[in-house]
Each structure stands twice: as C-alpha cells, then as structure tokens.
Amino acid sequence: MVSETAQAFSRVHSDFQNTSDRFVFTAVRNSFPQYAQLYFTRLEIMRGRVREQALQKWGRDIPIRTLSELTKDEPCIIIGTAYKEMELKPSVLKDLSENLDIATQPILPRYAGDHDTLLLEEETQRIVLVGNIDMREIVTGVTVAIMGTENEDGEFVVKDHCFAGMPPQPEYPTINTDCYVAFLSGLNLGGDVSSLATLDLCIESLTGQFGTAVQQRKMSKVTALVLAGNHIAPVKRDTDVSDQKTRYLTRHSSAGSIDGMQALDGVLMQLVACMNVFLMPGANDPGNYMLPQQSLHPCMLPLSNKSTGLRLVTNPFEAEFNGVKFLGTSGQNIGDIYKNCHIDEPLTAMEKTLTWTHIAPTAPDTLACYPFTDVDPFILEATPHVYFAGNQGAAGYRLVKGPTGQTVLLLSVPDFSKVPTLMLVNLKNLEVERITFKDAI
C-alpha cells in the first residue's frame, strides 16, 4: 500500500569503519603449507587464554600437565585441541571413487553419530577422552581445558572441562536516535528458487517507494544494508563432460551464474542510490571458495560498482557502525558446525562459537580455509556487540550475556529465497525487527 499523503524523508547516515583487515590477503602466496601448522598456531594462541579460565575455575592446587607428563590416577589439567573421530565423515577415498566410477557413500547432512570418539591433541600426542563430557556439543578444532585423571587403559577420564570464553568487549556507545542496519542473505538470483516479486517488494520498501508514511519514515533510518552471501543461485554440477557437450556450452555461453550476476547488478543499482550496501561473498558466489572469502571483483558488477554506495567486503566481515561492533559470516561456519555435532539451531551454534572464542573451529578439518601458518584470523580478539550469520533456515535473534558483562546480539539471517524476511537492528538499543514479505503485492 502506497502512502496517500506524499512526504519526503531524509536518509539517516552513520559513521562506518571496516575492521576486517585480518581477513584480507595482502600478498600473493605461492606456496601452500600443511594444515598442521594452523592447528599448532591456534593452540599456541589459545593455550594461555584457556589456561587462565582453568585456573579461575579450578584453582592452582591442581597441576597443569602436558600429555607426556601424565601419571596414572593423578588429578590434573590438560589443555589441547579437541578432535572427533566420526565414522560418517567424508574422506578423500570418496573423491577417488567418483573418478573411478565406483559406488560411493551418500553425502549425509550430519557426520556426527552415536559411536564417535573424542580425543585431545597437543603438538606431539593425543589421548582419548571419556567420562563427564558431552561430545554431542563439541566439534573438532576447539581449544579446551580438561580436568580429570588418566586411567589404566591410557584414556583420560574427564571430571570437568572449560573453554576460553568470551574475550573482553568494547564499551557500547551512547546513541540517542533510532538508526538501523538491515540484513538480507540468500537472494539466489538467476535460478528457479528466485522470488522476484518478494525481492522487488523488499527493494521498494528499503528505497522508500512502498509503504505508509510511518513505514517510509522507519526505512529512512536504515543507514546501511548488509547482504550476507549467496546472491546468485547455486550452479548444478554437470557430470556430462563429453566433447559434444563442451562444444554446445562454448556456443551457448550464457550460464545461470552470468544471468544471476547481471540481475544482482540491477538490484544493487537500485539500492546503492539510496544507502550504503555491504556485499559479502557466499558459498554460491563467484569468488574463492576457502575462508576467508575475499571481496567479489568489481568487474562483475559494472553498473553498481560506479557508485560509492557499494562496498565489496570479505566473508567473514567485521565493522563498526556508529561505534557498534559487528561481526558475521555468510553462514558456512555455522552450517559446518551442524554437520559435526548435534546442535540444530543457529543461535545456539553461534553462542557456542563465542564460548569457544573461535568463529570457525571446524576449519580446516571439514570447512575449507586458507592454510595460515603464523596467525588464525578466526580467533576472537574482542567480543562483538552484534554477531550475525547469513543463509540460515529461519530468522531469529537472541541476546546473550558473557561472564564479565559482555552483551551480544545474535542474529540469524534467513535465506531470503526460502524465508523472505528483512532483519533490522536498531543501533540505539539493539532491538530487532523482522519484516516478512509475501508473494502477492
């Protein structure tokens, strides 16, 4: 419904600072080292933080041992990286069997099972963990402190455990007026799943071309829009690699991904004329596959890239809007956690990553990432005020509290092609509004 009385509203602006430098590749890397070094670096960085939490929780009377120093039946604390042996986890043999035309194990939505084994690893040794620890909610790659004893079978009997917990959080700024950051993800343009009617309605709402005067006034206070990945529909893998098929595709080169990028460029043209748009890459988008995903190349968006309102950013993406710290991903890290444990709800998985002080612990085991050697950019150095994940199955939010006063808004941004919902976060008070669009206009 269009407003009967025409009114003009000025767009609210906000101060913005992109703090995603640690996710940007600044030099050409010609060698790919082994992934083991990333685990060593992660453990080296996290060991001190986890040790501090262990001492606060259990005191200094219980000694902290390395695995080589363990003595049977001596109560002690060990610190290392969790590793889950999962029978259902894919292996390289599956890829080989595909090439050899051998029947393969079907790809499962979850690798975790009832007969998995949980281990703790250090730089040189590992030990099986048994006892009071729920492996259903732990994934490979998490740094953890374990308190217990080694038994006669060489297993470590767990009595308690702890993680690093949320790091310190910057002070929340004082903001006296309403000012919103909007979130969308999963537009999936160029495919059958696209819903252009609902997307057009969403665009018209954001740009002030649709709605009552009250609705338009609210939309004028949207200072930025974050598009959290999967802007184009996934390209279906074609197993027909015959010469005839190749020649056909050469003559008919208009692929769905090209159509999708052209449609995205048109969508962005409408949006960047009214507000700053932060475009994150996702799993479906034409960019590097491994995390951290670099920003999309501007040549793919020849029209919208001419505007200063378009900001091509990384995935993960970290920024400050009016001093409010945002951190988020296009959802690959959360989706991979689902596969490796028995957590089914995105907000719970997100809260776990804050407790683990690591937003992508399953990388590089089952989540592709660059083999860093001297840093791990996915370790949390500071607790954000807003933590979001795109391309989730449902729209949701939750306010969680940390042990030293941290307050974090968790934001589950749905796949728009399936759940056509726009999420608004008010910087003034972290209140969230969900706006759902219907197919009919």
C-alpha positions as CSV (number, residue, x, y, z in Angstrom):
1,M,0.0,0.0,0.0
2,V,1.5,3.4,-1.1
3,S,1.1,6.4,1.2
4,E,-1.7,8.6,0.3
5,T,0.0,11.7,1.5
6,A,3.4,12.3,-0.1
7,Q,6.1,13.1,2.4
8,A,9.9,13.5,2.0
9,F,12.2,11.8,4.5
10,S,16.0,12.3,4.5
11,R,18.1,9.2,4.8
12,V,20.0,8.8,8.1
13,H,23.8,8.5,7.8
14,S,26.2,6.7,10.2
15,D,29.9,6.6,10.8
16,F,31.4,3.5,9.4
17,Q,34.8,1.7,9.9
18,N,35.7,-1.5,8.2
19,T,37.9,-3.6,10.6
20,S,38.1,-6.7,8.5
21,D,41.9,-6.3,7.7
22,R,42.8,-9.7,9.2
23,F,40.5,-11.4,6.7
24,V,42.2,-9.7,3.7
25,F,45.0,-11.4,1.7
26,T,47.6,-8.6,1.3
27,A,50.2,-10.5,-0.7
28,V,50.4,-13.2,-3.3
29,R,51.0,-16.6,-1.7
30,N,52.8,-19.1,-3.9
31,S,53.1,-22.0,-1.5
32,F,50.5,-24.0,0.4
33,P,52.0,-25.4,3.6
34,Q,50.5,-28.2,5.6
35,Y,47.4,-27.5,7.7
36,A,49.0,-28.9,10.8
37,Q,50.7,-25.6,11.3
38,L,47.4,-23.8,11.6
39,Y,46.4,-26.1,14.5
40,F,49.7,-25.5,16.2
41,T,49.3,-21.8,15.8
42,R,45.7,-21.9,17.1
43,L,46.8,-23.9,20.2
44,E,49.7,-21.6,20.9
45,I,47.5,-18.6,20.8
46,M,44.6,-20.1,22.7
47,R,46.6,-22.1,25.3
48,G,47.2,-19.1,27.6
49,R,43.5,-17.9,27.4
50,V,42.2,-21.4,28.2
51,R,44.8,-21.8,31.0
52,E,43.6,-18.6,32.6
53,Q,40.0,-19.8,32.6
54,A,41.0,-23.2,34.0
55,L,42.9,-21.6,36.9
56,Q,39.9,-19.3,37.7
57,K,37.5,-22.3,37.7
58,W,39.6,-25.0,39.5
59,G,42.3,-23.0,41.3
60,R,46.0,-23.5,41.4
61,D,46.1,-26.7,43.5
62,I,45.5,-29.0,40.5
63,P,48.6,-29.2,38.3
64,I,48.5,-28.5,34.6
65,R,50.3,-31.3,32.7
66,T,51.3,-32.0,29.1
67,L,50.3,-35.3,27.7
68,S,53.8,-36.6,28.1
69,E,53.8,-35.8,31.8
70,L,50.7,-37.7,32.7
71,T,50.8,-40.1,35.6
72,K,48.1,-42.8,36.2
73,D,45.4,-41.7,38.6
74,E,46.9,-38.3,39.3
75,P,44.3,-35.5,39.2
76,C,45.5,-32.9,36.7
77,I,44.5,-30.4,33.9
78,I,45.4,-30.9,30.3
79,I,45.0,-28.3,27.5
80,G,44.7,-29.1,23.8
81,T,42.7,-29.2,20.7
82,A,39.5,-31.4,20.5
83,Y,39.3,-33.9,17.7
84,K,36.3,-36.1,16.9
85,E,36.7,-39.3,15.0
86,M,33.5,-39.7,13.1
87,E,32.7,-42.8,11.0
88,L,30.4,-40.8,8.7
89,K,32.9,-38.0,7.9
90,P,33.8,-37.9,4.2
91,S,37.2,-38.9,3.1
92,V,39.5,-38.4,0.1
93,L,38.6,-42.0,-0.9
94,K,35.2,-40.8,-1.8
95,D,36.6,-38.4,-4.4
96,L,38.8,-41.1,-5.9
97,S,35.8,-43.5,-6.1
98,E,33.9,-40.8,-8.1
99,N,36.6,-40.6,-10.7
100,L,36.8,-44.4,-10.9
101,D,33.1,-44.9,-11.3
102,I,32.8,-46.8,-8.0
103,A,29.6,-46.6,-6.0
104,T,30.2,-44.0,-3.3
105,Q,28.9,-43.4,0.2
106,P,26.0,-40.9,0.0
107,I,26.7,-37.4,1.3
108,L,25.0,-37.1,4.7
109,P,23.6,-33.9,6.3
110,R,25.4,-34.8,9.5
111,Y,28.7,-36.5,10.1
112,A,28.3,-36.8,13.9
113,G,27.0,-40.1,15.1
114,D,26.4,-42.1,18.3
115,H,29.7,-44.0,18.1
116,D,32.1,-41.2,17.6
117,T,35.3,-40.9,19.7
118,L,36.6,-37.7,21.2
119,L,40.3,-37.0,21.6
120,L,42.5,-34.2,22.9
121,E,45.6,-33.4,20.8
122,E,48.8,-31.5,21.6
123,E,51.7,-30.8,19.3
124,T,53.1,-34.3,19.5
125,Q,50.5,-36.6,21.2
126,R,46.8,-37.3,21.6
127,I,44.6,-39.1,24.2
128,V,41.1,-40.5,24.2
129,L,38.6,-38.6,26.4
130,V,35.9,-40.5,28.3
131,G,33.7,-39.6,31.2
132,N,31.9,-36.4,32.0
133,I,32.0,-34.6,28.6
134,D,29.2,-34.4,26.1
135,M,30.8,-34.9,22.7
136,R,27.4,-34.2,21.0
137,E,28.1,-30.4,21.5
138,I,31.8,-30.3,20.8
139,V,33.4,-30.1,17.4
140,T,36.9,-30.7,16.1
141,G,39.2,-27.7,16.4
142,V,38.1,-26.3,19.7
143,T,40.7,-25.5,22.3
144,V,39.7,-26.9,25.6
145,A,41.0,-27.5,29.2
146,I,40.1,-30.9,30.7
147,M,40.3,-31.7,34.4
148,G,40.5,-35.4,35.3
149,T,42.8,-38.4,35.6
150,E,44.4,-40.9,33.2
151,N,43.2,-44.5,33.7
152,E,44.8,-47.9,33.3
153,D,43.7,-48.1,29.7
154,G,45.5,-44.9,28.7
155,E,42.3,-42.9,28.5
156,F,41.7,-39.6,30.2
157,V,38.7,-39.7,32.5
158,V,37.0,-36.3,32.4
159,K,35.6,-34.8,35.5
160,D,35.1,-31.2,34.2
161,H,36.1,-29.0,31.3
162,C,36.1,-25.4,30.3
163,F,36.8,-23.2,27.2
164,A,38.4,-19.7,26.8
165,G,35.0,-17.9,27.0
166,M,34.1,-14.6,25.5
167,P,37.0,-12.1,25.3
168,P,36.7,-8.5,26.5
169,Q,34.1,-6.3,24.8
170,P,34.4,-2.6,23.9
171,E,32.1,-0.3,25.7
172,Y,28.8,0.2,24.0
173,P,28.4,3.8,22.6
174,T,25.6,6.1,23.5
175,I,23.2,6.6,20.6
176,N,20.2,8.8,21.2
177,T,18.3,8.4,17.9
178,D,16.9,5.4,16.0
179,C,19.4,4.2,13.4
180,Y,19.1,0.8,11.7
181,V,21.4,-1.6,9.9
182,A,19.5,-4.0,7.7
183,F,20.4,-7.6,6.8
184,L,19.5,-9.8,3.8
185,S,21.0,-13.1,2.6
186,G,20.3,-15.8,0.1
187,L,18.8,-13.9,-2.8
188,N,19.7,-16.8,-5.1
189,L,19.2,-14.8,-8.3
190,G,19.4,-16.5,-11.7
191,G,17.8,-19.8,-10.5
192,D,14.4,-21.4,-10.1
193,V,14.3,-20.6,-6.4
194,S,14.3,-16.9,-7.0
195,S,11.3,-15.0,-5.9
196,L,11.5,-11.7,-7.8
197,A,8.1,-10.4,-6.6
198,T,9.1,-10.5,-3.0
199,L,12.6,-9.2,-3.7
200,D,11.1,-6.3,-5.7
201,L,8.8,-5.5,-2.8
202,C,11.7,-5.6,-0.3
203,I,13.7,-3.2,-2.5
204,E,10.9,-0.8,-2.9
205,S,10.4,-0.8,0.9
206,L,14.1,-0.1,1.5
207,T,14.2,2.7,-1.0
208,G,11.0,4.3,0.2
209,Q,8.9,3.6,-2.8
210,F,6.4,1.4,-1.0
211,G,4.6,1.6,2.3
212,T,2.7,4.0,4.6
213,A,4.3,7.2,5.8
214,V,5.1,5.5,9.1
215,Q,6.9,2.7,7.3
216,Q,8.7,5.1,5.0
217,R,9.9,7.1,8.0
218,K,11.3,4.0,9.5
219,M,13.1,2.9,6.3
220,S,14.7,6.3,6.0
221,K,16.5,5.5,9.2
222,V,18.2,2.4,7.6
223,T,21.7,3.6,7.3
224,A,23.3,0.5,5.8
225,L,22.3,-2.8,4.2
226,V,24.5,-5.9,4.7
227,L,24.0,-8.6,2.0
228,A,25.4,-11.8,3.6
229,G,26.2,-14.0,0.7
230,N,24.6,-16.4,-1.8
231,H,23.4,-13.7,-4.1
232,I,23.2,-16.0,-7.0
233,A,21.6,-19.4,-7.2
234,P,24.0,-22.5,-6.9
235,V,25.3,-23.9,-10.2
236,K,24.3,-27.5,-10.6
237,R,27.2,-29.8,-11.3
238,D,27.0,-31.4,-14.7
239,T,28.6,-34.9,-14.9
240,D,28.4,-34.9,-18.7
241,V,31.9,-33.9,-19.8
242,S,31.7,-35.2,-23.4
243,D,33.2,-33.3,-26.3
244,Q,29.8,-32.7,-27.8
245,K,28.5,-31.1,-24.5
246,T,31.6,-29.0,-24.3
247,R,31.2,-27.6,-27.8
248,Y,27.5,-26.9,-27.1
249,L,28.4,-24.9,-24.0
250,T,31.0,-23.0,-25.9
251,R,28.4,-21.8,-28.4
252,H,25.8,-21.1,-25.7
253,S,27.9,-19.4,-23.0
254,S,25.1,-17.6,-21.1
255,A,25.2,-19.6,-17.9
256,G,22.9,-19.2,-15.0
257,S,25.6,-17.6,-12.9
258,I,26.1,-14.9,-15.5
259,D,22.4,-14.2,-15.5
260,G,22.4,-14.1,-11.7
261,M,25.3,-11.6,-11.6
262,Q,23.5,-9.3,-14.1
263,A,20.4,-9.5,-12.0
264,L,22.4,-8.7,-8.9
265,D,24.0,-5.7,-10.6
266,G,20.5,-4.4,-11.3
267,V,19.3,-5.0,-7.8
268,L,22.3,-3.2,-6.4
269,M,21.9,-0.2,-8.7
270,Q,18.5,0.5,-7.1
271,L,19.9,0.1,-3.5
272,V,23.2,1.9,-3.7
273,A,21.4,5.1,-4.9
274,C,19.8,5.3,-1.5
275,M,22.2,3.8,1.0
276,N,25.5,2.1,1.7
277,V,25.4,-1.6,0.7
278,F,28.0,-4.0,2.1
279,L,28.2,-7.0,-0.3
280,M,29.7,-10.2,1.3
281,P,30.5,-13.3,-0.9
282,G,28.9,-16.6,-0.1
283,A,29.3,-20.3,-1.0
284,N,27.4,-19.9,-4.2
285,D,29.0,-16.7,-5.4
286,P,31.8,-16.4,-8.0
287,G,34.8,-15.9,-5.7
288,N,37.4,-18.0,-3.8
289,Y,35.8,-21.0,-2.0
290,M,38.1,-21.2,1.0
291,L,37.5,-18.9,4.0
292,P,38.2,-16.1,4.4
293,Q,36.5,-15.3,1.2
294,Q,37.8,-12.2,-0.5
295,S,35.6,-9.5,-1.8
296,L,33.9,-10.0,-5.1
297,H,35.8,-8.5,-8.1
298,P,34.3,-5.1,-9.1
299,C,34.4,-6.1,-12.8
300,M,31.5,-8.5,-12.2
301,L,29.3,-5.5,-11.2
302,P,30.0,-2.9,-13.9
303,L,26.9,-0.8,-13.2
304,S,26.6,-0.7,-9.4
305,N,30.3,-0.5,-8.8
306,K,30.3,3.0,-10.2
307,S,28.5,4.2,-7.1
308,T,30.4,5.0,-3.9
309,G,27.5,3.4,-2.0
310,L,28.6,-0.1,-2.9
311,R,31.2,-1.7,-0.5
312,L,32.6,-5.0,-1.6
313,V,33.8,-6.7,1.6
314,T,35.1,-10.1,2.9
315,N,33.5,-13.1,4.5
316,P,33.8,-13.0,7.5
317,F,33.0,-9.3,7.7
318,E,33.8,-7.1,10.7
319,A,32.9,-3.4,11.0
320,E,31.7,-0.7,13.3
321,F,28.6,1.4,12.7
322,N,28.4,4.4,15.0
323,G,30.8,2.6,17.3
324,V,28.7,-0.6,17.5
325,K,30.9,-3.6,16.7
326,F,29.5,-6.0,14.1
327,L,31.0,-9.4,13.2
328,G,29.4,-12.0,10.9
329,T,29.7,-14.6,8.1
330,S,27.6,-15.8,5.2
331,G,26.8,-18.9,7.2
332,Q,29.3,-21.5,6.1
333,N,30.9,-21.8,9.6
334,I,27.5,-22.3,11.3
335,G,26.4,-24.8,8.7
336,D,29.5,-26.9,9.2
337,I,29.0,-27.0,12.9
338,Y,25.6,-28.6,12.3
339,K,27.3,-31.4,10.5
340,N,29.9,-32.1,13.2
341,C,27.7,-32.2,16.3
342,H,24.1,-32.5,17.4
343,I,23.3,-28.8,17.5
344,D,20.4,-27.9,15.2
345,E,19.6,-24.3,16.0
346,P,21.7,-21.5,14.5
347,L,21.6,-19.2,17.5
348,T,22.9,-22.0,19.8
349,A,25.7,-22.8,17.4
350,M,26.6,-19.1,17.3
351,E,26.6,-18.8,21.0
352,K,28.9,-21.8,21.2
353,T,31.5,-20.2,18.9
354,L,31.6,-17.2,21.3
355,T,32.3,-19.5,24.2
356,W,34.9,-21.3,22.1
357,T,36.5,-17.9,21.2
358,H,36.6,-19.1,17.6
359,I,34.1,-18.5,14.8
360,A,35.2,-21.3,12.6
361,P,36.7,-24.1,14.7
362,T,35.9,-26.9,12.1
363,A,38.3,-25.2,9.6
364,P,40.3,-26.7,8.1
365,D,39.0,-30.2,9.0
366,T,35.7,-30.1,7.3
367,L,35.4,-26.4,6.4
368,A,37.8,-25.2,3.7
369,C,40.1,-22.4,4.8
370,Y,43.5,-21.0,3.8
371,P,46.4,-22.8,5.5
372,F,47.6,-19.9,7.6
373,T,50.9,-20.5,9.4
374,D,51.5,-17.7,11.8
375,V,48.0,-16.4,12.5
376,D,44.5,-17.7,12.9
377,P,42.2,-14.9,11.9
378,F,39.1,-16.7,13.1
379,I,40.1,-16.4,16.7
380,L,38.0,-13.7,18.5
381,E,40.2,-10.9,19.8
382,A,37.2,-8.9,21.1
383,T,33.5,-9.8,21.6
384,P,31.3,-8.0,19.1
385,H,28.1,-6.2,20.0
386,V,26.3,-7.9,17.1
387,Y,27.2,-11.3,15.7
388,F,25.3,-12.5,12.6
389,A,25.2,-15.5,10.3
390,G,23.5,-15.4,6.9
391,N,21.7,-18.1,4.9
392,Q,20.1,-19.8,7.8
393,G,16.8,-21.8,7.8
394,A,14.9,-19.3,9.9
395,A,15.0,-15.7,11.1
396,G,15.8,-15.3,14.7
397,Y,17.8,-13.4,17.3
398,R,18.9,-13.7,20.9
399,L,20.6,-11.5,23.5
400,V,23.3,-13.4,25.4
401,K,25.4,-12.3,28.4
402,G,29.0,-13.0,29.0
403,P,30.7,-13.8,32.3
404,T,32.3,-10.3,32.6
405,G,29.4,-8.2,31.5
406,Q,29.5,-8.7,27.7
407,T,26.2,-8.4,25.9
408,V,25.9,-9.8,22.4
409,L,23.0,-9.8,20.0
410,L,23.0,-13.0,18.0
411,L,21.3,-12.6,14.6
412,S,20.2,-15.5,12.4
413,V,19.6,-14.0,8.9
414,P,17.4,-16.4,6.8
415,D,17.8,-17.5,3.2
416,F,15.6,-14.9,1.5
417,S,14.6,-17.1,-1.4
418,K,13.0,-19.5,1.2
419,V,12.1,-17.2,4.0
420,P,11.6,-13.7,2.5
421,T,12.5,-11.7,5.6
422,L,14.4,-8.4,6.1
423,M,16.1,-8.0,9.5
424,L,16.6,-4.6,11.1
425,V,18.9,-3.9,14.0
426,N,18.5,-0.6,15.9
427,L,21.9,0.7,16.9
428,K,20.3,2.8,19.6
429,N,19.2,-0.2,21.7
430,L,19.9,-3.4,19.8
431,E,16.2,-4.1,19.2
432,V,15.5,-6.3,16.2
433,E,12.6,-6.1,13.8
434,R,11.7,-8.8,11.3
435,I,9.8,-7.7,8.2
436,T,8.4,-10.6,6.1
437,F,7.3,-10.0,2.5
438,K,4.6,-12.0,0.8
439,D,4.5,-13.2,-2.8
440,A,1.4,-11.1,-3.7
441,I,1.7,-7.4,-4.0
